[in-house]
Amino acid sequence: MRLPGYALLILLFSLFPAARSVAAQAPDSVAEIGAGEGFRARIPGGAVVARDSTVYPGGKVLLRVRWTSPLDHPMYHVEFTEYPAGSLGRFPPAQILKESVERLAGISKGTVTESREMRLGSYPGLAFTITGENGENTEVRGRYFVVGERLYTIYVLFAPSVGAPHLQAFLDSFQLAER
């Protein structure tokens, strides 16, 4: 059994961040994000937030909220997709995580070169590295977590020749919080 088809669209849109309507901050500045949304993270260079939702037959609503740094290289990204009640519970978390990483690799025309299970408290997660070519050598390092009906996505997209100096601190800053 595969994930619902709309999950692919959500992952596709996660690679194309919202219009950069906020002026970029200095790369060394860090913005606290996620307050009141169920998590906290520290994103380098500030963040642009975008929200969208889709209503499906029967009134089911899929909500997606994403924060993307206004920096072009590297690009820091956090998002969550909140699925309709009961949607994610029909699938084993390991399947959701694995298919999410595979879809992101396919969309980015890359190859999953590292994947390891991890946990965020009691919640299952998957750390990953995707390498590929998108006009230039690129790398995506990140994590997915399944928390109830939410799929959290945290990643950094960068050119290995440029690097991502805040990568580990950014990934490690993600934690769950009260909503």
N, C-alpha and C positions, 0 to 999 in steps of 0.2 A: 504494500500500500504506500503510495507516494503522498507527499504533502499537497494541500490544495493548490490549484493552479495559480491563484492570486499571490501565493507566497513568492513565486518567481518574479512577478511584477514588482513586488515590494523590494526584493533584493536588487532588481535592475535599477529602480529609482534611487536606491541608496548610493549608487556609484556616481550619480549626477546630482550634486548638491544644489540646494536652493540658490536662487540668484544672490549674488554677493551685494546685498543692500546695506551692509554695515561696513564702515571703513575699517581696514585692517589695523590691528594694534601692532605694536612692536613685537617681533617674534619671541622676545624673552618675557613678555607679559603672559600672565596665565589667568584665565577666567574660570570661576566656579560655576558649574552648570548643574541642572537637574533638580534644584530646590523645589520641593512640592510635587515632583514628578515620580518619586519613588526611588531615586538614586542620587548620588553625588559623583562628580568627576571634575578634574582640573584639565582644561583644554588650552594648549599653548596658542597665543596669538588672538584670543577672543573667540567668539562663536556667533554664527548666524543660525537662527532657529527657524524651522519650517514645520508646519502641521498640516496633515491632510487626513481625510477619512473617506471611506467608501461604504455605501450602504448596499447590502446584497439582498436578494429576495428573502422575504420573511423578516425583514427589519434587522438583520445581523449587520453590525457595524465593525469595520476594521479601521483601527486608528493607528496612524504612524506619526511619530514625532522624532525629528532629527536635529542634531547640532553639528555644524561643520565649521572648522576653522576657516577664516577668510584668507589664510595663507595658501598660496598655490602649491608650494613644495616645501616640506611635506604637507599632506592634507590629513588632518586629525578629524575623526568622525565618531560620533556616538548616536545611536538611535534605539528606539524601541518600537516594536510593532505589537499592538494589543489586539489579539484575535477575539472573535466572538466567543462567548462562554461555551465551554465544552469542545472547542476546536482542537486545541493542542493536546488535550487529555486523551484523545483517540490514538495518539502515536507515542511510541517510546521516545523519551527525550534524546537518547543516543541517535536515533534515526533523524529527528528534527535537526540536531546539531550537524551531523555528517552531511545531510542533504543541503543544508544552508551553506556550508563551506564549499561543497562541490558546485553549487549554483553560482556562488560568488566567483569561484575560479573560472567557470565557464563564461560568465559575463565579462570578466576582466581578461579573457583569453590567456589565462595563466594555468599553472600546474600547482597543485597542493604539494609542497615539498616537506612540510612538517605539520603534524596534527597530534595533539595529545589531550587526553581528558584532564579536566581540572574541576574544581568546585568553587562556588562563591557561597560560603557558609554551607548550607545543606543543599544548595541548588546545583544541578549539573551544568557543566560548561565544557567548551572545547577551545583550546588555544591553537592557532594555526599560522602558517606562513604560506603565501602564494607567490610564486615568482612567474614572470612572464614578460612579454614584449607588447607594449602599447605605443608604438612609434618610438619608444626608448625602453631600455630595460627598466622594469618596475618591480616593486615588491610590496606586498600587502601583509602586514602582521596584525593580528587581532585576536579577538575572543568573542565567542557567542555564549549566552547563558539563557536557559529556559527557567523562567520564574512564574509559576502559575500560568496565566494566559498570555504572558509577555515573552517575546524573544528579544533580548538585548543584544546589540551588535556594537562592538567597539573595535576600531581599527585605525591604522595609519597607512596611507598610500604614499610611497616615496621612491625616488630613484636611488639605488644603492650608491651611485657615484656621488650623490649629494648627502645622503644619510638622513637620519631623523634623530637629532640630538635629544629630544624629550620623549622618545618613544616609550621606554620602559616606565618612566615616571608617570606618563599619561595612562598607559594600560593599568598600572598598579593603583592609580588614583580612583578607579571605578569601584564604588561600593553601594550597596542597597541602603535606602533610608525610608523614613516614614512618608507616606503620601498625605 
